[in-house]
Every structure is written in C-alpha cells, then in structure tokens.
Amino acid sequence: MTKNINININLLIPFENHPFKKRDGIEQRELAESIAQNGLLEPITVRSFPAGKYEIISGHRRVEACKELGITEVPATIKEMSRDEATIAMVDSNIHREHLLPSEKAFAYKMKLDAMKHQGKTYGQVVHKSRDEISDTESGRQIQRYIRLTYLIPELLKLVDDRRIAFTPAVELSFLSGNEQEILLNEIEYTDATPSLSQAQRLRKLSEEGNFFVDAVFGVLSEEKPNQKEQVRIPADKLRDILPKGMDKQKTEDFIIKACEHYRKYLIRQKNRDER
C-alpha cells in the first residue's frame, strides 16, 4: 500500500546504517539550485517509523538540499515495507548514482545480500540467494570482491576510497586479520608506500603462513616497484568541481599539465612586473 502526502522535514530520519555518504560538491549544489528554481519535482520515498517519524528510503540527497534551502515540507510517497524490503529498495535506488566510492558499493551490496538471505529465512524458504541476483550490471564474482572490502579496517578502506590503494590489491588485503591490517597501516605510513597487487598477494601469503611480522611487511613495502616514479596524488573529489565533465584519464592528465603550465607563465609575468 502506498500513500502520497507532504511531510514535515523534521519528521524524516535517514535510513539506519545508510552506506551512501553525503556529497558537498558541485553535484549537490546543482541539485539545490534545481530545487530552488523548480521545487522538488519527484517525491521522496519513505516508510512509517515509530513516534510519528518517517524513515527515508530514497531521497537523502534531496532532503539535505531542501534543508539547506530552508524548505520545511517535502512531497513523499509512503510505502509499507518490512525492514528487509526497505533495505533492498534503498540500495537499488542509490546504487546507480554517479561517482560512488568503493566503500559505498561494498556496504550497499553487503546490506542487500544480507536482506535477501534474511527474507528467505523469515518466510521459511530454502535460502539460495546468490550474489548474481544482487546487481543487473555487475557479476556475482565482482559483487563478492566488493563485499570483501567490508573486512578492511576503516583506515585502509579510506585509502581505497582515496585511490591510494587500488581495488584488486585491496581485495587481497581484506584477507588479513585486523591486527595484521593495523601493522600494515603503520608500515604504509612509515614508508609512505602502498602495496601493488603482487605485493598484496605476498602479504596475504605471509599471513597464511604465519610469517606476518613488522620486518617482513617493511621489506615488502620498501621494494621499488617496476617503473616506479615520484608521483603527486590529488584526490578525485578535489578535482571534480573544477575539471570539465566527460574527460577520460589521459585528457584529465593533459588538462592538468596545461593548466599548471599556464599558471607557471602567469607567475613569471607577475614576477617580471614586480621587478620593474
């Protein structure tokens, strides 16, 4: 059963353990500008919650934008759903958003898989829910690899989100124990180096053989990688607001180099003026 009403924004609460992070960049500003000009055209989706509240299933970003604009009521579709049904709907409504972080996908897929399995148990069905049923765009194997990331400690997972650790090495590192991951994190900070795929595989093997010690980890991370060059890393979210949209990796690199060269020439001109 569904019902469409306007709901006081103060009665809305985020979905519990919502895995999708708040965005503050240009996309969120564009969303707020659109709502300011046209209103909230698409109702958010909620379900009834105790004490007269409503839990948001779809529309967290729109609600945040409305709060920033001082809007006090939003149109909403109320759907009567179980916790598992709501979890699946919440993930499905958000998983195709642009620029999702690996951690967001990881916890979203895990939440959906757990909800699907629990649905089967609740209704006394034989639980055979497969990772292949979770996404219509990614394979069951890829889903499994994303879910492995939920085994990483938060600090290592952040390095994955920041693209300091690549996705495939991160999957290998997820098989380390929590204590081993703490050791690895300390050595990453000490050596200012992150493991390649082959290094991550060797670290996993050290763990499986009971030889995961500080000196061994230091030795692996201290190796010079093939074709290793000094690099400057800039988080993608810091560039997203200033770079033209739709550029691939090579075009992005060319754009940044040309921008730096242009700025270098500007500084030289400024210096020459000051010396006159």
N, C-alpha and C positions, 0 to 999 in steps of 0.2 A: 504494500500500500504506500502511495506517495501523496504528498500534500505540498502545495506551493504557498508560502507566506513571506512576509517581510519580518526579519528577526533583528532585535536589538543587538548591536555588535558586541556589547558587553556580556551577552549570554553565550557567546561562541568560545569554545575551547579547542586547542589543537588536538589532533589525533595522538593518542598516547604512543610514545616512542616513535614519533614521526621521523623517518630516516632522511628526509629531504631538507637540506639546510636552507636557511634564509638567505636571499640574494639582495645585495645592496648596490649592484652595478647599474649599467645603462638599461638593461632589460627591465629592471624593476622601476626605474624612472619613467621609461616609456609606457609601462603598464599604468602607472599612476597618472600620467598625462592623458592617456586614453580614457581612463575612468573619469577624470576631471572634466573632460570635454563631452563625453558621450554617456556617462553613467555606467553602472555595472550591467552590461547587456546580457550576460549569461549568469543565471543563478548559481550560487554555490550549492554543493550537496552536503547534507548533514544527516545525523541520526539523533534521536532523542537521547538525553543523558539525564541522570538523577539531578534533583534540585532545580528543575526547570531549565537546565543548560542544554546546549546542543554541541555535539562533537563534530568537527569538520572532517569530512571525508575527501572532498575535492574543493579547492579554492583557498588554500592557505595564503598563497601569494596575493590573491585579490583582496583578501581580508586585511592583510598587512598594509596594502596600498590604500584601502579605504580608511583605515585608522590614521594613516599619515595625512590624509586629506580632511580629516575631521568628520567623516560620514558616520552617522550613528545607527543607520538601519541598512540592511542589505537583503536583496531577494534571495530566497533559499528554497531548495527542494528537500523536504524531509522524507527520508526513506527508512522504513522499519527494517533493520538488519541485525543479524547476530554479530558478535564480535568478529568471528572468522569471515563472514561475508563482507563486513565493513573493511577488514584488513585487505582482502583481495581487491575490493573496489578502490581503496585508497592507493594501493600500489599501481594498479592498472591505469588509474587516472593521472599518475605522475611519472611513470617510468619512461615515457617517450619524450619528456622535456629535453630541450637542448642543454648541452654543457653539464650533464650530470657527472659528479665526481665518482671515482671507483668505489669509495666507501658508501656513497648513497645507493648505488646499484647493489652492492654487496648485501647491505642490511635489508633493502627492499625485497630482493629475491629470497632472502632467508625468511623474512616475515611471511611472504606469500606461500612459500613451500610449507612452513610450519602450520599455517592456517588451513591449507588444503589437506594436509595429513590429519589435522585435528577434526576437520569436518567429517572425514571418513570414520574416525573413531566415535564421534558424537552420535552418528546415525547408525552405528553398528555395522558399517560396511567393511569389506576387506580393504585395507589401506594399501593401495598400489600407486599412489600419486607419484608421478615421475617429474624429474627436473625438465623433461622435454615438454611438459604441459604448462610450464610457467610463462614462457615467452613465445611470441609468434615471430620474433626477429633474431633470436639467439639460440644456439643449440643447447641441449642439455649439458653437454660437456663444458661449454663456456659458462653456463649458469653455475655449475659445480665449482669452477675456478673462481668465479666472483664470490661465491659463498665462503670459499676458503679464506678470503681476505678478512672475514669477521673474526678469525682466530689470531689476527695480529694485534699486538698491544697498540693503544691509541697513538703513541708517538711514532711508531713505524708506519701505521696506516696513514698518518698525516704526511709522511714523506712520500707515500704513494700518491696521495691527492695532489701534492705539490710537484709531482713528476720528478722527484729526485731518485726514487726507486721505480723502475719500470714494472709493469703489470706482471709479466711472466716470472721475473725473479721474486717478486713479492709473493706469488703463489707458493714457490718453493720455500720461502722463509716462514710461511704460515705453519709449516710442519714442525718448527722449533718450539720447544716449551717456552712458557712465559719467562722463566729465569734466563734461558738462553737468549731470548729476544732482548731482554734487558742488557745482557752482556754485549750483544751485537750493537745495540743502540749506543752504548758508551764508546765502543770502538769506532763506530761511524762518526761520532762527534770528535773523537780524539784524532782520527786520521783524516777527517774531512773527505771521506770517500764512501761511496755506496756500492754494493755488490752488483756485478754483472750477472747474467744468467748462469754462466759456468761457475762463477764464484758462489752464487746462491746454492747451486746444486752441490758443490763441495762442502759448504757449510751444513747443508742438510745431511750429507753423508757423515760428517764429523759427529753430528748429533746422534744419528742412528748407531754409530759405532762406539758411542760413549766417550768420544775424544773432543768434546766441545769445550775447550779451555780458552782463557783470555789470550794467551800467546799464539795459539793456533788461529784464532779469529783475526788477531792483529796481522799475522803473517799473510792470511788470505787477502785482507783489505789493502795491505801495503803494496801488493803487487801492482806493477804498472800494466794497465790494460792495453791491448793491441790498439795502435793508432791513437793512444791517449793524448789529448791536447788540453791545455788550460781552457776552461770554459767559464762563461758568465751565465748564470741561471737567473731568469726572470720569471716569477710565477705568472701563469697564463691569465689569471683574473686581473692582474695589474695592467696587462696589455689590451685586454678585450675591449675596454671602453675607448681606446684611442686608435686602434687599428681598423682599417676598412674591413667590412664584413666579406666573407666568402673567399678569403685568401688561403691557399694551401701552405704547407710548411716552408717550401722554397720561396714563395712570394713574400711570406711574412719575414723571412730572413733578409731578403733583398730590400724590403721596405725599411727595416730597422737600420741596416747598414747605410742606406741612402740618407735616412733621417739624421743619423749620427754625423755623417759627412757634412750635411747641410748645416747642422748646428756647430760643427767644428769651424767651418768657414765663417759663420756668424761671429763666433768668439774671436777669431783672428781679426775680423774687421773692427769689432768693438775695441780690441786692444790697440790697434793702429790709431783709431780715433783718439783714444785716451792719451796716447803718447805724443800727439801733435801739440 
